[in-house]
Amino acid sequence: MVSESSTSSGRAPVGSPLVYALYGAATSLMVVGAVAVFFWPTGGAPEGTPGGGPAGGGFGFGPAPVEVAVAVETMAAEPVRLIGEVTPVRRAVVAGEVEGRVAEVLVDEGDTVRTGDVLVRLDSTTTELDLAASHAERAEAQARLVRFESEVRRISDLRGRGAISEREYERAIADRDAQAQTVTRIESEAERLEELIARAEITAPFAGQISQVHVELGEWNARGGDIVTLVDLSEVEVTVNSPERYVAQVEQARLAGLEVPVEFEALSGRYSGKVKAIVPQANPQARTFPVIVLVPNPDGLIRAGMSARVLAQLGDPVPTVLVPKDALVLRSGRTFIFRTVPMPAPPGVGAAGSGAVAPGDAGSGSGDGAPATAPAPAASPPLNVEEVEVEVGNGYGAWQVVLGGIEGGDQVVVRGNEGLQPGMPVIVVGVAEIEPPPTPAAEVPVVGRKQGDR
């Protein structure tokens, strides 16, 4: 029940919901007012400048901060990249020359060997026993030969005194010669057995690396059976397919001994090689000719089967525009660049730019002898960005070849360009630190350049 005093006064009780509603509304108004004061432009700087509000008043956050770089124009011929595969300069499947049981496997896949290193040993016990028997037989045959030679000398002396007939003398000579032939046969057999024992050790025919071992310990290896596969990677061959329109220029590079850069997908850095040969038979489907490029591999990092790219510039040099790769923006399948352009001056603002002080006002005093105020520094002219669609060419380090509306000397946005839209105002907060652009004509050799071009 409500008391009379409360009813007569007409005021709501202290705990009424109406009071709390009034408190909440007042608090909300205070928060909205604080936010409006914080974001409302002060008008201290001219509109259109980085510190001023947008034209017509309202809320604004100023131009977008960006970093820029300058597009570079250079002279380069048509860049060509030919894709290929690495093969070793030498590859051999080492086979056994004798049959036998595998007694020792001294290498494993990936091992590096030198010329003459033993790879596998076959069991030669039986052959060694045969060799020992052959040595004994040879000693016996040589002893008989000595006796026959002594007999020939004795009969020759008797023949000189007429004590024996000519027939007996000839028989002694024939017996000696036959025994000499027996000694020679036994010695040849011993040498054959020694050679078989030596060939039971399979050695490396050249220095290289073991890419595959084909035998296991204890298995029987037939004569001519595969033992190991050995590859020489001190140099590698990169085989690429060149379109037929480039074959004449590639041949010029081969004859001139020109070095061409070679890149590998799995390796950082760049190697160089020389054109070794052009296969004279073209691929009938693709009309391309295999070109073999010889690349030194002293550190052994290039492996057989790697993917490689051979770089070259073909034809006459033409103007080429390079921009930093960070300047490229990809949206909805399009590639474009944001280029900075001067912002149109607002009406009533002179060419000196907003924020500049009029000549008549600079240094003017109050008229009563008060000291003149220093002239305000002229504000840097505001900038807009425009969107320029481009086609992307070859890359050179941190720089990219582009075809389109970008020219050498254009200022392009490389930082902060992800959220830009055409016509947006920007403020340049710095120039991006990027390694100097390479000169494609100096980095990649030019094939087929005319005599007077440089």
C-alpha positions in Angstrom: 0.0 0.0 0.0 1.3 3.5 -0.9 1.4 6.0 1.9 -0.6 9.2 1.8 2.4 11.5 1.9 3.8 9.9 -1.2 0.4 10.1 -3.0 -0.2 13.6 -2.2 3.2 14.9 -3.3 2.9 13.4 -6.8 6.5 12.2 -6.8 7.5 8.7 -7.7 8.9 6.5 -5.0 12.7 6.3 -4.7 12.8 2.8 -6.0 10.6 3.5 -9.1 11.8 2.2 -12.5 11.2 5.7 -13.9 14.1 7.0 -12.0 16.5 4.4 -13.3 15.4 5.1 -16.9 16.1 8.8 -16.4 19.6 8.0 -15.1 20.3 5.7 -18.1 19.2 8.2 -20.6 21.4 10.9 -19.1 24.5 8.6 -19.1 24.0 7.7 -22.8 23.8 11.4 -23.8 27.0 12.1 -22.0 28.8 9.2 -23.8 27.5 10.3 -27.2 28.6 13.9 -26.5 32.1 12.8 -25.5 32.5 10.8 -28.7 31.2 13.6 -30.9 33.6 16.1 -29.3 36.6 13.7 -29.7 35.9 13.0 -33.4 34.5 16.3 -34.6 37.0 18.1 -36.8 38.5 21.2 -35.1 38.9 23.2 -38.3 42.4 24.2 -37.3 43.9 23.0 -40.6 42.5 23.8 -44.1 40.2 21.2 -45.5 41.8 18.8 -47.9 45.1 18.7 -46.0 46.3 15.8 -43.9 45.3 17.6 -40.6 42.0 19.0 -41.8 38.6 17.6 -42.0 36.9 16.5 -45.2 35.2 19.0 -47.4 31.7 19.8 -46.3 32.4 18.9 -42.6 31.6 15.6 -41.0 33.7 12.8 -39.6 37.1 11.9 -41.3 40.3 10.0 -40.5 42.7 11.8 -43.0 44.8 10.4 -45.9 46.1 6.9 -45.8 49.8 6.6 -44.9 51.9 4.8 -47.6 55.4 4.1 -48.6 56.5 4.6 -52.2 59.2 3.7 -54.7 60.0 4.9 -58.2 59.6 2.7 -61.3 62.8 2.2 -63.3 63.2 2.0 -67.0 66.1 0.1 -68.6 67.1 -1.5 -71.9 66.7 -5.3 -72.2 66.1 -7.8 -74.9 63.3 -10.3 -74.8 63.8 -12.5 -71.7 63.3 -16.2 -72.3 63.1 -19.0 -69.6 63.5 -22.5 -70.8 62.5 -25.3 -68.4 64.6 -28.4 -68.2 65.9 -31.3 -66.1 69.3 -32.2 -64.6 71.2 -35.3 -65.7 74.7 -36.3 -64.6 77.5 -35.7 -67.1 78.5 -39.4 -66.7 76.4 -42.3 -65.6 77.5 -46.0 -65.6 76.0 -49.2 -64.4 79.1 -51.1 -63.2 78.8 -54.8 -63.9 80.7 -57.9 -62.7 83.1 -59.4 -65.2 83.2 -62.8 -63.4 80.5 -64.8 -61.6 80.6 -65.6 -58.0 79.0 -65.2 -54.6 79.0 -61.6 -53.2 81.4 -61.7 -50.2 81.5 -58.0 -49.3 79.5 -54.8 -50.2 81.8 -51.9 -49.4 79.6 -49.0 -50.5 76.1 -47.7 -49.9 73.8 -45.5 -51.9 74.9 -41.8 -51.7 78.6 -42.7 -51.0 81.3 -40.7 -52.8 84.1 -42.8 -54.3 87.3 -42.2 -56.2 88.6 -43.9 -59.3 89.8 -47.4 -58.4 88.0 -47.7 -55.1 86.7 -51.2 -54.4 82.9 -51.3 -54.5 82.1 -55.0 -54.1 84.2 -58.2 -53.6 83.1 -61.6 -54.9 84.1 -64.9 -53.3 87.2 -66.2 -55.1 88.2 -69.1 -52.9 87.9 -71.7 -55.6 89.8 -69.7 -58.1 92.6 -69.1 -55.6 92.9 -72.9 -55.0 93.1 -73.4 -58.8 95.8 -70.8 -58.9 97.8 -72.6 -56.2 97.6 -75.9 -58.2 98.6 -74.1 -61.3 101.7 -72.6 -59.6 102.7 -76.1 -58.5 102.2 -77.5 -62.0 104.2 -74.7 -63.5 107.1 -75.4 -61.1 107.1 -79.1 -62.1 107.0 -78.2 -65.8 109.9 -75.8 -65.5 112.0 -78.4 -63.7 111.3 -80.8 -66.6 112.3 -78.1 -69.1 115.6 -77.6 -67.3 116.3 -81.4 -67.6 115.4 -81.4 -71.3 117.6 -78.4 -72.0 120.5 -80.2 -70.3 119.8 -83.3 -72.4 119.9 -81.2 -75.6 123.3 -79.8 -74.6 124.7 -83.3 -74.0 123.4 -84.7 -77.3 124.6 -81.7 -79.2 128.2 -82.4 -77.8 128.0 -86.0 -78.9 126.6 -85.1 -82.2 129.6 -82.9 -82.8 132.0 -85.9 -82.2 129.8 -88.2 -84.4 128.9 -90.4 -81.5 125.1 -90.2 -82.1 122.8 -90.0 -85.1 121.1 -86.9 -86.4 117.7 -88.5 -85.6 118.5 -88.8 -81.9 119.5 -85.2 -81.9 116.3 -84.0 -83.5 114.2 -86.0 -81.0 115.9 -84.3 -78.1 115.3 -80.9 -79.6 111.6 -81.7 -80.1 111.2 -82.9 -76.5 112.7 -79.7 -75.2 110.4 -77.5 -77.3 107.3 -79.4 -76.3 108.2 -79.0 -72.7 108.7 -75.3 -73.2 105.2 -75.0 -74.7 103.8 -76.9 -71.7 105.5 -74.3 -69.3 104.0 -71.5 -71.4 100.5 -73.0 -71.3 100.7 -73.5 -67.5 101.9 -69.9 -67.0 99.1 -68.5 -69.1 96.5 -70.5 -67.1 98.0 -69.1 -63.9 97.8 -65.5 -65.3 94.2 -66.1 -66.2 93.4 -67.3 -62.7 95.2 -64.3 -61.2 93.1 -62.0 -63.5 89.9 -63.7 -62.3 90.8 -63.2 -58.7 91.6 -59.5 -59.4 88.3 -59.0 -61.2 86.5 -60.5 -58.2 87.1 -57.0 -56.8 84.7 -54.6 -58.6 86.2 -51.1 -58.6 85.0 -47.6 -59.6 85.8 -46.8 -63.2 85.6 -43.0 -62.4 85.1 -40.7 -59.4 81.5 -40.1 -58.5 78.6 -41.0 -56.2 76.7 -44.3 -55.8 73.1 -43.8 -56.8 72.0 -47.4 -56.5 73.4 -50.7 -55.2 72.1 -53.8 -57.1 73.5 -56.7 -55.1 73.1 -58.0 -51.6 75.6 -59.8 -49.4 75.6 -63.6 -50.1 73.7 -63.6 -53.4 75.1 -65.1 -56.5 76.1 -62.7 -59.2 76.3 -63.9 -62.8 78.9 -62.8 -65.2 77.9 -59.4 -66.5 75.3 -58.8 -63.7 74.7 -55.3 -62.4 76.7 -54.3 -59.3 76.1 -50.6 -58.7 75.1 -47.5 -60.6 77.7 -44.7 -60.5 77.1 -41.1 -61.4 79.6 -38.2 -61.9 78.1 -34.9 -60.6 81.2 -32.8 -60.8 79.4 -31.3 -63.8 75.8 -31.7 -64.8 73.9 -31.4 -68.0 70.6 -29.4 -68.1 68.5 -30.4 -71.1 65.9 -27.8 -72.1 63.6 -27.7 -75.1 64.1 -24.6 -77.3 61.5 -23.4 -79.7 62.8 -23.6 -83.3 62.7 -19.8 -83.7 65.5 -19.5 -81.1 67.7 -22.4 -82.4 69.9 -20.1 -84.6 70.6 -17.7 -81.7 71.3 -20.6 -79.3 73.8 -21.9 -81.8 75.5 -18.5 -81.8 75.7 -18.7 -78.0 77.3 -22.1 -78.2 79.9 -21.1 -80.8 80.7 -17.9 -78.8 81.1 -19.9 -75.5 78.6 -17.6 -73.9 77.6 -18.3 -70.3 73.9 -18.4 -69.5 72.4 -18.2 -66.0 70.7 -21.3 -64.6 68.3 -21.5 -61.7 67.2 -24.6 -59.8 63.9 -24.9 -57.9 65.4 -26.6 -55.0 68.5 -24.4 -54.6 69.0 -20.7 -53.8 71.3 -18.6 -55.8 72.1 -18.8 -59.4 74.6 -20.9 -61.4 76.0 -20.5 -64.9 76.7 -22.9 -67.7 77.6 -23.1 -71.4 75.7 -24.5 -74.3 77.3 -27.9 -75.0 75.2 -29.1 -77.9 71.9 -28.8 -79.8 70.3 -32.1 -80.6 69.7 -32.0 -84.4 66.4 -33.9 -84.2 63.3 -31.8 -83.2 60.3 -33.1 -81.2 57.8 -33.5 -84.0 54.8 -32.7 -81.7 56.2 -29.5 -80.0 58.6 -28.4 -82.7 61.3 -27.9 -80.1 65.0 -28.9 -80.1 66.7 -30.3 -77.0 69.5 -28.0 -75.9 72.2 -29.4 -73.5 73.7 -26.9 -71.1 76.8 -27.9 -69.2 76.9 -26.6 -65.6 79.8 -26.9 -63.2 78.9 -28.4 -59.8 81.9 -28.1 -57.6 80.0 -28.1 -54.3 77.8 -31.1 -55.4 74.5 -29.5 -54.4 73.0 -30.0 -57.9 71.4 -33.5 -58.0 70.2 -35.5 -60.9 66.6 -35.1 -61.7 66.3 -31.5 -60.4 64.1 -29.0 -62.2 66.1 -26.2 -63.8 65.5 -23.0 -65.7 67.9 -21.6 -68.2 67.7 -17.8 -68.7 68.6 -15.8 -71.8 67.7 -12.6 -73.6 67.0 -13.0 -77.3 66.8 -10.4 -80.0 67.4 -6.6 -79.8 67.1 -4.6 -76.5 63.9 -2.7 -76.0 62.8 -0.3 -73.2 61.7 -2.3 -70.1 60.0 -1.0 -67.0 60.8 -2.5 -63.6 58.7 -2.0 -60.4 59.2 -3.5 -56.9 57.3 -6.8 -56.6 55.5 -5.3 -53.5 53.8 -2.8 -55.7 51.7 -5.5 -57.4 48.2 -5.9 -56.1 46.0 -8.9 -57.2 42.3 -8.6 -56.9 39.6 -10.6 -58.7 42.0 -12.0 -61.2 43.5 -8.6 -62.1 47.0 -7.3 -61.5 47.4 -3.6 -61.0 49.5 -0.9 -59.3 48.6 2.2 -57.4 50.4 5.3 -58.8 50.4 8.6 -56.9 49.1 11.7 -58.7 48.7 15.3 -57.4 45.4 16.0 -55.8 43.4 18.8 -57.6 43.6 22.1 -55.6 40.3 23.2 -54.0 38.7 26.3 -55.3 40.4 29.5 -54.1 43.7 27.8 -53.3 46.7 28.9 -55.3 49.3 26.8 -56.9 51.5 27.3 -53.8 49.3 24.6 -52.1 47.0 24.7 -49.2 48.5 26.0 -46.1 50.9 28.4 -47.9 50.9 32.0 -46.7 50.0 34.8 -49.1 53.0 37.0 -50.0 51.2 40.1 -48.6 50.6 38.5 -45.2 54.0 36.9 -44.7 55.8 38.8 -41.9 53.1 41.5 -41.5 52.9 43.0 -38.0 50.0 44.4 -36.0 50.7 48.0 -37.1 51.6 49.2 -33.6 55.3 48.1 -33.7 54.6 44.6 -32.6 57.2 42.1 -33.9 56.2 40.3 -37.2 55.2 36.6 -37.0 57.3 34.1 -38.9 55.7 32.8 -42.1 54.0 29.4 -41.8 55.8 26.6 -43.8 54.0 25.6 -47.0 52.3 22.2 -46.6 53.4 19.4 -49.0 50.8 19.0 -51.7 48.3 16.2 -51.0 48.2 13.2 -53.3 45.7 10.8 -54.7 46.2 7.3 -56.1 45.1 6.0 -59.4 44.8 2.3 -60.3 46.9 1.1 -63.3 46.3 -2.4 -64.6 49.5 -4.1 -65.8 50.8 -7.4 -67.3 53.6 -9.1 -65.4 56.8 -10.1 -67.1 59.9 -11.7 -65.8 61.3 -11.1 -62.3 64.8 -9.8 -61.4 65.4 -10.2 -57.7 63.0 -7.9 -55.8 61.9 -6.2 -59.1 59.4 -7.2 -61.7 59.0 -6.4 -65.4 55.5 -4.8 -66.0 53.8 -4.0 -69.3 51.0 -1.4 -69.3 50.5 2.2 -68.2 53.5 2.5 -65.8 56.5 4.4 -67.0 60.0 5.0 -65.7 60.0 7.7 -63.0 56.4 7.0 -61.8 55.9 6.9 -58.0 54.2 3.7 -57.1 52.8 2.6 -53.7 54.6 -0.4 -52.2 53.5 -0.3 -48.5 49.9 0.2 -47.5 48.4 -0.5 -50.9 46.3 -3.5 -49.8 43.3 -1.3 -48.7 43.6 1.5 -51.2 40.8 2.4 -53.7 41.1 4.6 -56.8 41.0 8.3 -56.0 41.8 7.9 -52.2 44.0 10.6 -50.7 47.3 9.3 -49.3 50.2 10.8 -47.5 53.8 9.6 -48.2 55.4 8.6 -45.0 58.6 7.2 -46.5 60.5 5.7 -49.4 60.7 1.9 -49.2 64.2 0.5 -48.8 64.7 -1.9 -51.7 67.9 -3.3 -53.2 68.8 -1.4 -56.4 67.1 -2.8 -59.5 69.4 -5.1 -61.6 70.1 -4.3 -65.2 68.7 -7.3 -67.1 71.0 -6.7 -70.0 74.0 -7.1 -67.7 72.6 -9.9 -65.6 71.2 -12.2 -68.3 73.3 -12.6 -71.5 71.8 -11.3 -74.8 72.0 -13.6 -77.7 71.7 -12.3 -81.3 72.3 -8.7 -80.5 73.2 -6.5 -83.4 76.7 -5.4 -84.0 76.2 -1.7 -83.0 74.0 -2.3 -79.9 75.4 -2.0 -76.5 
